[in-house]
Structure formats: structure tokens, C-alpha cells
Amino acid sequence: MAQGFLNKEIADRLNISINTVLSHRKNITAKLGIKSVSGLSFYAMMNGYVSSAEIE
């Protein structure tokens, strides 16, 4: 998500179903209390999950 991939693209890259992507995304946003993709991207960058170069 932080790199701008669509749910379908994420599913294809990870060889999982789109429903699995949606389920994980829903669970992540609920646990973190972050509702926007930009908020999730910022969280991932600030916590070392992705670098700012990967997001651009």
C-alpha cells in the first residue's frame, strides 16, 4: 500500500487472494486506528517498515 500498489496488485505479488489482502488491511487499520493510506504510509516509514525512497 505504501508503494501505491492496488489491492489486486498486492494479491498478485504475494500470491494470495484479494479477500486476504482486504482482510489484512482492515485488521491493520483497526488495530492502528489509522484510516487513510497516507497515514498508513507515514506510520510504515516512521517505524522502519519501508524507507522514504520506496514510497516515491
Predicted model as a PDB file, atoms N, CA, C, CB and O in Angstrom, pLDDT in the B-factor column:
MODEL        1                                                                  
ATOM      1  N   MET A   1       0.819  -1.192   0.000  1.00 78.00           N  
ATOM      2  CA  MET A   1       0.000   0.000   0.000  1.00 78.00           C  
ATOM      3  C   MET A   1       0.861   1.255   0.000  1.00 78.00           C  
ATOM      4  CB  MET A   1      -0.931  -0.001   1.197  1.00 78.00           C  
ATOM      5  O   MET A   1       0.586   2.217  -0.716  1.00 78.00           O  
ATOM      6  N   ALA A   2       1.914   1.224   0.820  1.00 70.00           N  
ATOM      7  CA  ALA A   2       2.777   2.399   0.927  1.00 70.00           C  
ATOM      8  C   ALA A   2       3.441   2.724  -0.402  1.00 70.00           C  
ATOM      9  CB  ALA A   2       3.838   2.180   1.996  1.00 70.00           C  
ATOM     10  O   ALA A   2       3.757   3.883  -0.670  1.00 70.00           O  
ATOM     11  N   GLN A   3       3.652   1.730  -1.223  1.00 76.00           N  
ATOM     12  CA  GLN A   3       4.287   1.949  -2.516  1.00 76.00           C  
ATOM     13  C   GLN A   3       3.282   2.245  -3.623  1.00 76.00           C  
ATOM     14  CB  GLN A   3       5.109   0.746  -2.889  1.00 76.00           C  
ATOM     15  O   GLN A   3       3.669   2.378  -4.784  1.00 76.00           O  
ATOM     16  N   GLY A   4       2.014   2.349  -3.288  1.00 79.00           N  
ATOM     17  CA  GLY A   4       0.999   2.741  -4.253  1.00 79.00           C  
ATOM     18  C   GLY A   4       0.369   1.612  -5.042  1.00 79.00           C  
ATOM     19  O   GLY A   4      -0.339   1.863  -6.017  1.00 79.00           O  
ATOM     20  N   PHE A   5       0.613   0.364  -4.637  1.00 88.00           N  
ATOM     21  CA  PHE A   5       0.011  -0.757  -5.350  1.00 88.00           C  
ATOM     22  C   PHE A   5      -1.465  -0.891  -5.002  1.00 88.00           C  
ATOM     23  CB  PHE A   5       0.750  -2.057  -5.024  1.00 88.00           C  
ATOM     24  O   PHE A   5      -1.878  -0.623  -3.874  1.00 88.00           O  
ATOM     25  N   LEU A   6      -2.245  -1.304  -5.978  1.00 92.00           N  
ATOM     26  CA  LEU A   6      -3.658  -1.593  -5.761  1.00 92.00           C  
ATOM     27  C   LEU A   6      -3.793  -2.923  -5.024  1.00 92.00           C  
ATOM     28  CB  LEU A   6      -4.433  -1.628  -7.108  1.00 92.00           C  
ATOM     29  O   LEU A   6      -2.863  -3.730  -5.018  1.00 92.00           O  
ATOM     30  N   ASN A   7      -4.936  -3.147  -4.412  1.00 92.00           N  
ATOM     31  CA  ASN A   7      -5.169  -4.404  -3.685  1.00 92.00           C  
ATOM     32  C   ASN A   7      -4.936  -5.617  -4.574  1.00 92.00           C  
ATOM     33  CB  ASN A   7      -6.593  -4.440  -3.129  1.00 92.00           C  
ATOM     34  O   ASN A   7      -4.355  -6.610  -4.135  1.00 92.00           O  
ATOM     35  N   LYS A   8      -5.386  -5.539  -5.820  1.00 95.00           N  
ATOM     36  CA  LYS A   8      -5.205  -6.644  -6.775  1.00 95.00           C  
ATOM     37  C   LYS A   8      -3.727  -6.885  -7.045  1.00 95.00           C  
ATOM     38  CB  LYS A   8      -5.940  -6.346  -8.097  1.00 95.00           C  
ATOM     39  O   LYS A   8      -3.292  -8.034  -7.121  1.00 95.00           O  
ATOM     40  N   GLU A   9      -2.953  -5.818  -7.191  1.00 95.00           N  
ATOM     41  CA  GLU A   9      -1.519  -5.942  -7.447  1.00 95.00           C  
ATOM     42  C   GLU A   9      -0.797  -6.560  -6.240  1.00 95.00           C  
ATOM     43  CB  GLU A   9      -0.916  -4.563  -7.780  1.00 95.00           C  
ATOM     44  O   GLU A   9       0.112  -7.373  -6.407  1.00 95.00           O  
ATOM     45  N   ILE A  10      -1.202  -6.175  -5.045  1.00 94.00           N  
ATOM     46  CA  ILE A  10      -0.618  -6.745  -3.825  1.00 94.00           C  
ATOM     47  C   ILE A  10      -0.918  -8.233  -3.763  1.00 94.00           C  
ATOM     48  CB  ILE A  10      -1.161  -6.029  -2.560  1.00 94.00           C  
ATOM     49  O   ILE A  10      -0.033  -9.035  -3.466  1.00 94.00           O  
ATOM     50  N   ALA A  11      -2.160  -8.604  -4.041  1.00 95.00           N  
ATOM     51  CA  ALA A  11      -2.562 -10.014  -4.026  1.00 95.00           C  
ATOM     52  C   ALA A  11      -1.751 -10.822  -5.034  1.00 95.00           C  
ATOM     53  CB  ALA A  11      -4.064 -10.149  -4.328  1.00 95.00           C  
ATOM     54  O   ALA A  11      -1.286 -11.920  -4.726  1.00 95.00           O  
ATOM     55  N   ASP A  12      -1.584 -10.287  -6.220  1.00 96.00           N  
ATOM     56  CA  ASP A  12      -0.820 -10.984  -7.259  1.00 96.00           C  
ATOM     57  C   ASP A  12       0.647 -11.146  -6.862  1.00 96.00           C  
ATOM     58  CB  ASP A  12      -0.921 -10.228  -8.587  1.00 96.00           C  
ATOM     59  O   ASP A  12       1.230 -12.210  -7.071  1.00 96.00           O  
ATOM     60  N   ARG A  13       1.243 -10.106  -6.297  1.00 94.00           N  
ATOM     61  CA  ARG A  13       2.659 -10.161  -5.907  1.00 94.00           C  
ATOM     62  C   ARG A  13       2.892 -11.146  -4.769  1.00 94.00           C  
ATOM     63  CB  ARG A  13       3.150  -8.775  -5.495  1.00 94.00           C  
ATOM     64  O   ARG A  13       3.938 -11.792  -4.715  1.00 94.00           O  
ATOM     65  N   LEU A  14       1.921 -11.267  -3.855  1.00 95.00           N  
ATOM     66  CA  LEU A  14       2.078 -12.148  -2.697  1.00 95.00           C  
ATOM     67  C   LEU A  14       1.453 -13.528  -2.903  1.00 95.00           C  
ATOM     68  CB  LEU A  14       1.470 -11.500  -1.481  1.00 95.00           C  
ATOM     69  O   LEU A  14       1.526 -14.389  -2.027  1.00 95.00           O  
ATOM     70  N   ASN A  15       0.838 -13.727  -4.069  1.00 97.00           N  
ATOM     71  CA  ASN A  15       0.161 -14.991  -4.389  1.00 97.00           C  
ATOM     72  C   ASN A  15      -0.896 -15.350  -3.343  1.00 97.00           C  
ATOM     73  CB  ASN A  15       1.186 -16.124  -4.500  1.00 97.00           C  
ATOM     74  O   ASN A  15      -0.968 -16.484  -2.870  1.00 97.00           O  
ATOM     75  N   ILE A  16      -1.713 -14.349  -2.996  1.00 97.00           N  
ATOM     76  CA  ILE A  16      -2.831 -14.549  -2.076  1.00 97.00           C  
ATOM     77  C   ILE A  16      -4.072 -13.963  -2.734  1.00 97.00           C  
ATOM     78  CB  ILE A  16      -2.558 -13.885  -0.671  1.00 97.00           C  
ATOM     79  O   ILE A  16      -3.978 -13.262  -3.741  1.00 97.00           O  
ATOM     80  N   SER A  17      -5.229 -14.254  -2.162  1.00 97.00           N  
ATOM     81  CA  SER A  17      -6.462 -13.731  -2.753  1.00 97.00           C  
ATOM     82  C   SER A  17      -6.650 -12.262  -2.373  1.00 97.00           C  
ATOM     83  CB  SER A  17      -7.682 -14.566  -2.296  1.00 97.00           C  
ATOM     84  O   SER A  17      -6.096 -11.783  -1.384  1.00 97.00           O  
ATOM     85  N   ILE A  18      -7.432 -11.571  -3.170  1.00 95.00           N  
ATOM     86  CA  ILE A  18      -7.726 -10.170  -2.884  1.00 95.00           C  
ATOM     87  C   ILE A  18      -8.490 -10.046  -1.564  1.00 95.00           C  
ATOM     88  CB  ILE A  18      -8.538  -9.540  -4.038  1.00 95.00           C  
ATOM     89  O   ILE A  18      -8.344  -9.053  -0.851  1.00 95.00           O  
ATOM     90  N   ASN A  19      -9.302 -11.055  -1.240  1.00 97.00           N  
ATOM     91  CA  ASN A  19     -10.030 -11.030   0.035  1.00 97.00           C  
ATOM     92  C   ASN A  19      -9.078 -11.084   1.221  1.00 97.00           C  
ATOM     93  CB  ASN A  19     -11.016 -12.196   0.109  1.00 97.00           C  
ATOM     94  O   ASN A  19      -9.342 -10.469   2.254  1.00 97.00           O  
ATOM     95  N   THR A  20      -7.975 -11.812   1.086  1.00 97.00           N  
ATOM     96  CA  THR A  20      -6.970 -11.872   2.142  1.00 97.00           C  
ATOM     97  C   THR A  20      -6.311 -10.509   2.313  1.00 97.00           C  
ATOM     98  CB  THR A  20      -5.909 -12.950   1.828  1.00 97.00           C  
ATOM     99  O   THR A  20      -6.083 -10.068   3.439  1.00 97.00           O  
ATOM    100  N   VAL A  21      -6.004  -9.841   1.214  1.00 95.00           N  
ATOM    101  CA  VAL A  21      -5.419  -8.506   1.274  1.00 95.00           C  
ATOM    102  C   VAL A  21      -6.373  -7.557   1.986  1.00 95.00           C  
ATOM    103  CB  VAL A  21      -5.092  -7.984  -0.143  1.00 95.00           C  
ATOM    104  O   VAL A  21      -5.965  -6.803   2.870  1.00 95.00           O  
ATOM    105  N   LEU A  22      -7.628  -7.596   1.603  1.00 94.00           N  
ATOM    106  CA  LEU A  22      -8.624  -6.711   2.220  1.00 94.00           C  
ATOM    107  C   LEU A  22      -8.786  -7.001   3.711  1.00 94.00           C  
ATOM    108  CB  LEU A  22      -9.975  -6.859   1.512  1.00 94.00           C  
ATOM    109  O   LEU A  22      -8.921  -6.080   4.517  1.00 94.00           O  
ATOM    110  N   SER A  23      -8.772  -8.276   4.071  1.00 95.00           N  
ATOM    111  CA  SER A  23      -8.904  -8.665   5.475  1.00 95.00           C  
ATOM    112  C   SER A  23      -7.724  -8.159   6.299  1.00 95.00           C  
ATOM    113  CB  SER A  23      -9.018 -10.188   5.598  1.00 95.00           C  
ATOM    114  O   SER A  23      -7.909  -7.603   7.381  1.00 95.00           O  
ATOM    115  N   HIS A  24      -6.514  -8.353   5.786  1.00 93.00           N  
ATOM    116  CA  HIS A  24      -5.321  -7.879   6.494  1.00 93.00           C  
ATOM    117  C   HIS A  24      -5.325  -6.355   6.599  1.00 93.00           C  
ATOM    118  CB  HIS A  24      -4.041  -8.358   5.777  1.00 93.00           C  
ATOM    119  O   HIS A  24      -4.998  -5.794   7.644  1.00 93.00           O  
ATOM    120  N   ARG A  25      -5.696  -5.702   5.517  1.00 90.00           N  
ATOM    121  CA  ARG A  25      -5.732  -4.235   5.521  1.00 90.00           C  
ATOM    122  C   ARG A  25      -6.740  -3.724   6.546  1.00 90.00           C  
ATOM    123  CB  ARG A  25      -6.081  -3.698   4.119  1.00 90.00           C  
ATOM    124  O   ARG A  25      -6.465  -2.768   7.271  1.00 90.00           O  
ATOM    125  N   LYS A  26      -7.903  -4.360   6.603  1.00 92.00           N  
ATOM    126  CA  LYS A  26      -8.928  -3.981   7.564  1.00 92.00           C  
ATOM    127  C   LYS A  26      -8.428  -4.173   8.997  1.00 92.00           C  
ATOM    128  CB  LYS A  26     -10.204  -4.798   7.330  1.00 92.00           C  
ATOM    129  O   LYS A  26      -8.632  -3.312   9.852  1.00 92.00           O  
ATOM    130  N   ASN A  27      -7.776  -5.300   9.251  1.00 94.00           N  
ATOM    131  CA  ASN A  27      -7.258  -5.574  10.592  1.00 94.00           C  
ATOM    132  C   ASN A  27      -6.152  -4.602  10.992  1.00 94.00           C  
ATOM    133  CB  ASN A  27      -6.739  -7.000  10.667  1.00 94.00           C  
ATOM    134  O   ASN A  27      -6.099  -4.156  12.139  1.00 94.00           O  
ATOM    135  N   ILE A  28      -5.272  -4.275  10.053  1.00 92.00           N  
ATOM    136  CA  ILE A  28      -4.188  -3.327  10.339  1.00 92.00           C  
ATOM    137  C   ILE A  28      -4.747  -1.955  10.670  1.00 92.00           C  
ATOM    138  CB  ILE A  28      -3.224  -3.228   9.147  1.00 92.00           C  
ATOM    139  O   ILE A  28      -4.337  -1.337  11.653  1.00 92.00           O  
ATOM    140  N   THR A  29      -5.676  -1.474   9.862  1.00 92.00           N  
ATOM    141  CA  THR A  29      -6.234  -0.143  10.113  1.00 92.00           C  
ATOM    142  C   THR A  29      -7.007  -0.104  11.429  1.00 92.00           C  
ATOM    143  CB  THR A  29      -7.149   0.277   8.957  1.00 92.00           C  
ATOM    144  O   THR A  29      -6.980   0.907  12.132  1.00 92.00           O  
ATOM    145  N   ALA A  30      -7.691  -1.188  11.767  1.00 94.00           N  
ATOM    146  CA  ALA A  30      -8.443  -1.229  13.023  1.00 94.00           C  
ATOM    147  C   ALA A  30      -7.494  -1.215  14.225  1.00 94.00           C  
ATOM    148  CB  ALA A  30      -9.343  -2.481  13.070  1.00 94.00           C  
ATOM    149  O   ALA A  30      -7.734  -0.487  15.188  1.00 94.00           O  
ATOM    150  N   LYS A  31      -6.437  -1.999  14.178  1.00 95.00           N  
ATOM    151  CA  LYS A  31      -5.500  -2.083  15.303  1.00 95.00           C  
ATOM    152  C   LYS A  31      -4.711  -0.796  15.489  1.00 95.00           C  
ATOM    153  CB  LYS A  31      -4.542  -3.242  15.100  1.00 95.00           C  
ATOM    154  O   LYS A  31      -4.436  -0.393  16.620  1.00 95.00           O  
ATOM    155  N   LEU A  32      -4.345  -0.147  14.384  1.00 94.00           N  
ATOM    156  CA  LEU A  32      -3.559   1.075  14.478  1.00 94.00           C  
ATOM    157  C   LEU A  32      -4.423   2.322  14.628  1.00 94.00           C  
ATOM    158  CB  LEU A  32      -2.683   1.212  13.264  1.00 94.00           C  
ATOM    159  O   LEU A  32      -3.941   3.365  15.069  1.00 94.00           O  
ATOM    160  N   GLY A  33      -5.688   2.216  14.265  1.00 95.00           N  
ATOM    161  CA  GLY A  33      -6.574   3.376  14.332  1.00 95.00           C  
ATOM    162  C   GLY A  33      -6.269   4.407  13.250  1.00 95.00           C  
ATOM    163  O   GLY A  33      -6.587   5.587  13.397  1.00 95.00           O  
ATOM    164  N   ILE A  34      -5.652   3.951  12.164  1.00 93.00           N  
ATOM    165  CA  ILE A  34      -5.305   4.832  11.045  1.00 93.00           C  
ATOM    166  C   ILE A  34      -6.237   4.494   9.884  1.00 93.00           C  
ATOM    167  CB  ILE A  34      -3.788   4.672  10.627  1.00 93.00           C  
ATOM    168  O   ILE A  34      -6.333   3.337   9.474  1.00 93.00           O  
ATOM    169  N   LYS A  35      -6.915   5.495   9.365  1.00 88.00           N  
ATOM    170  CA  LYS A  35      -7.934   5.235   8.349  1.00 88.00           C  
ATOM    171  C   LYS A  35      -7.504   5.511   6.917  1.00 88.00           C  
ATOM    172  CB  LYS A  35      -9.127   6.044   8.645  1.00 88.00           C  
ATOM    173  O   LYS A  35      -8.144   5.021   5.987  1.00 88.00           O  
ATOM    174  N   SER A  36      -6.441   6.280   6.708  1.00 88.00           N  
ATOM    175  CA  SER A  36      -6.062   6.640   5.343  1.00 88.00           C  
ATOM    176  C   SER A  36      -4.795   5.917   4.903  1.00 88.00           C  
ATOM    177  CB  SER A  36      -5.865   8.145   5.231  1.00 88.00           C  
ATOM    178  O   SER A  36      -3.972   5.527   5.730  1.00 88.00           O  
ATOM    179  N   VAL A  37      -4.650   5.745   3.606  1.00 83.00           N  
ATOM    180  CA  VAL A  37      -3.457   5.118   3.047  1.00 83.00           C  
ATOM    181  C   VAL A  37      -2.234   5.990   3.330  1.00 83.00           C  
ATOM    182  CB  VAL A  37      -3.622   4.885   1.524  1.00 83.00           C  
ATOM    183  O   VAL A  37      -1.153   5.475   3.615  1.00 83.00           O  
ATOM    184  N   SER A  38      -2.406   7.304   3.252  1.00 84.00           N  
ATOM    185  CA  SER A  38      -1.268   8.188   3.542  1.00 84.00           C  
ATOM    186  C   SER A  38      -0.849   8.061   4.999  1.00 84.00           C  
ATOM    187  CB  SER A  38      -1.619   9.655   3.219  1.00 84.00           C  
ATOM    188  O   SER A  38       0.342   8.111   5.305  1.00 84.00           O  
ATOM    189  N   GLY A  39      -1.811   7.897   5.899  1.00 89.00           N  
ATOM    190  CA  GLY A  39      -1.495   7.694   7.310  1.00 89.00           C  
ATOM    191  C   GLY A  39      -0.758   6.385   7.538  1.00 89.00           C  
ATOM    192  O   GLY A  39       0.182   6.328   8.331  1.00 89.00           O  
ATOM    193  N   LEU A  40      -1.181   5.337   6.849  1.00 86.00           N  
ATOM    194  CA  LEU A  40      -0.504   4.042   6.950  1.00 86.00           C  
ATOM    195  C   LEU A  40       0.901   4.115   6.363  1.00 86.00           C  
ATOM    196  CB  LEU A  40      -1.317   2.951   6.235  1.00 86.00           C  
ATOM    197  O   LEU A  40       1.830   3.512   6.900  1.00 86.00           O  
ATOM    198  N   SER A  41       1.061   4.847   5.270  1.00 84.00           N  
ATOM    199  CA  SER A  41       2.379   5.018   4.659  1.00 84.00           C  
ATOM    200  C   SER A  41       3.314   5.753   5.606  1.00 84.00           C  
ATOM    201  CB  SER A  41       2.267   5.779   3.328  1.00 84.00           C  
ATOM    202  O   SER A  41       4.475   5.373   5.759  1.00 84.00           O  
ATOM    203  N   PHE A  42       2.812   6.800   6.240  1.00 88.00           N  
ATOM    204  CA  PHE A  42       3.614   7.559   7.194  1.00 88.00           C  
ATOM    205  C   PHE A  42       4.010   6.683   8.383  1.00 88.00           C  
ATOM    206  CB  PHE A  42       2.842   8.800   7.679  1.00 88.00           C  
ATOM    207  O   PHE A  42       5.158   6.710   8.826  1.00 88.00           O  
ATOM    208  N   TYR A  43       3.065   5.915   8.890  1.00 89.00           N  
ATOM    209  CA  TYR A  43       3.347   5.001  10.002  1.00 89.00           C  
ATOM    210  C   TYR A  43       4.428   3.994   9.613  1.00 89.00           C  
ATOM    211  CB  TYR A  43       2.062   4.262  10.435  1.00 89.00           C  
ATOM    212  O   TYR A  43       5.360   3.755  10.381  1.00 89.00           O  
ATOM    213  N   ALA A  44       4.308   3.408   8.434  1.00 87.00           N  
ATOM    214  CA  ALA A  44       5.277   2.412   7.969  1.00 87.00           C  
ATOM    215  C   ALA A  44       6.665   3.026   7.833  1.00 87.00           C  
ATOM    216  CB  ALA A  44       4.831   1.813   6.626  1.00 87.00           C  
ATOM    217  O   ALA A  44       7.662   2.393   8.182  1.00 87.00           O  
ATOM    218  N   MET A  45       6.736   4.248   7.331  1.00 87.00           N  
ATOM    219  CA  MET A  45       8.015   4.915   7.161  1.00 87.00           C  
ATOM    220  C   MET A  45       8.629   5.272   8.520  1.00 87.00           C  
ATOM    221  CB  MET A  45       7.846   6.176   6.301  1.00 87.00           C  
ATOM    222  O   MET A  45       9.825   5.066   8.729  1.00 87.00           O  
ATOM    223  N   MET A  46       7.836   5.794   9.427  1.00 90.00           N  
ATOM    224  CA  MET A  46       8.342   6.214  10.738  1.00 90.00           C  
ATOM    225  C   MET A  46       8.778   5.035  11.602  1.00 90.00           C  
ATOM    226  CB  MET A  46       7.280   7.012  11.470  1.00 90.00           C  
ATOM    227  O   MET A  46       9.596   5.202  12.507  1.00 90.00           O  
ATOM    228  N   ASN A  47       8.247   3.856  11.337  1.00 91.00           N  
ATOM    229  CA  ASN A  47       8.584   2.681  12.130  1.00 91.00           C  
ATOM    230  C   ASN A  47       9.528   1.732  11.405  1.00 91.00           C  
ATOM    231  CB  ASN A  47       7.330   1.948  12.512  1.00 91.00           C  
ATOM    232  O   ASN A  47       9.744   0.610  11.863  1.00 91.00           O  
ATOM    233  N   GLY A  48      10.095   2.164  10.283  1.00 88.00           N  
ATOM    234  CA  GLY A  48      11.129   1.409   9.600  1.00 88.00           C  
ATOM    235  C   GLY A  48      10.656   0.240   8.745  1.00 88.00           C  
ATOM    236  O   GLY A  48      11.467  -0.600   8.354  1.00 88.00           O  
ATOM    237  N   TYR A  49       9.366   0.168   8.450  1.00 85.00           N  
ATOM    238  CA  TYR A  49       8.862  -0.905   7.596  1.00 85.00           C  
ATOM    239  C   TYR A  49       9.188  -0.654   6.127  1.00 85.00           C  
ATOM    240  CB  TYR A  49       7.356  -1.058   7.776  1.00 85.00           C  
ATOM    241  O   TYR A  49       9.409  -1.597   5.368  1.00 85.00           O  
ATOM    242  N   VAL A  50       9.216   0.601   5.731  1.00 82.00           N  
ATOM    243  CA  VAL A  50       9.620   0.998   4.392  1.00 82.00           C  
ATOM    244  C   VAL A  50      10.450   2.262   4.505  1.00 82.00           C  
ATOM    245  CB  VAL A  50       8.387   1.213   3.465  1.00 82.00           C  
ATOM    246  O   VAL A  50      10.334   3.000   5.483  1.00 82.00           O  
ATOM    247  N   SER A  51      11.289   2.517   3.507  1.00 77.00           N  
ATOM    248  CA  SER A  51      12.069   3.751   3.500  1.00 77.00           C  
ATOM    249  C   SER A  51      11.332   4.787   2.653  1.00 77.00           C  
ATOM    250  CB  SER A  51      13.515   3.504   2.953  1.00 77.00           C  
ATOM    251  O   SER A  51      10.456   4.449   1.857  1.00 77.00           O  
ATOM    252  N   SER A  52      11.697   6.036   2.836  1.00 68.00           N  
ATOM    253  CA  SER A  52      11.047   7.090   2.046  1.00 68.00           C  
ATOM    254  C   SER A  52      11.334   6.906   0.562  1.00 68.00           C  
ATOM    255  CB  SER A  52      11.518   8.481   2.506  1.00 68.00           C  
ATOM    256  O   SER A  52      10.523   7.307  -0.272  1.00 68.00           O  
ATOM    257  N   ALA A  53      12.469   6.311   0.216  1.00 73.00           N  
ATOM    258  CA  ALA A  53      12.799   6.060  -1.186  1.00 73.00           C  
ATOM    259  C   ALA A  53      11.855   5.032  -1.804  1.00 73.00           C  
ATOM    260  CB  ALA A  53      14.247   5.584  -1.312  1.00 73.00           C  
ATOM    261  O   ALA A  53      11.544   5.118  -2.992  1.00 73.00           O  
ATOM    262  N   GLU A  54      11.397   4.063  -1.017  1.00 68.00           N  
ATOM    263  CA  GLU A  54      10.482   3.038  -1.529  1.00 68.00           C  
ATOM    264  C   GLU A  54       9.099   3.607  -1.798  1.00 68.00           C  
ATOM    265  CB  GLU A  54      10.379   1.879  -0.544  1.00 68.00           C  
ATOM    266  O   GLU A  54       8.384   3.099  -2.662  1.00 68.00           O  
ATOM    267  N   ILE A  55       8.713   4.640  -1.086  1.00 64.00           N  
ATOM    268  CA  ILE A  55       7.380   5.229  -1.241  1.00 64.00           C  
ATOM    269  C   ILE A  55       7.299   6.087  -2.489  1.00 64.00           C  
ATOM    270  CB  ILE A  55       7.018   6.061  -0.015  1.00 64.00           C  
ATOM    271  O   ILE A  55       6.241   6.153  -3.114  1.00 64.00           O  
ATOM    272  N   GLU A  56       8.372   6.740  -2.866  1.00 60.00           N  
ATOM    273  CA  GLU A  56       8.352   7.649  -4.025  1.00 60.00           C  
ATOM    274  C   GLU A  56       8.255   6.951  -5.308  1.00 60.00           C  
ATOM    275  CB  GLU A  56       9.544   8.491  -4.048  1.00 60.00           C  
ATOM    276  O   GLU A  56       8.229   7.593  -6.359  1.00 60.00           O  
TER     277      GLU A  56                                                      
ENDMDL                                                                          
END                                                                             
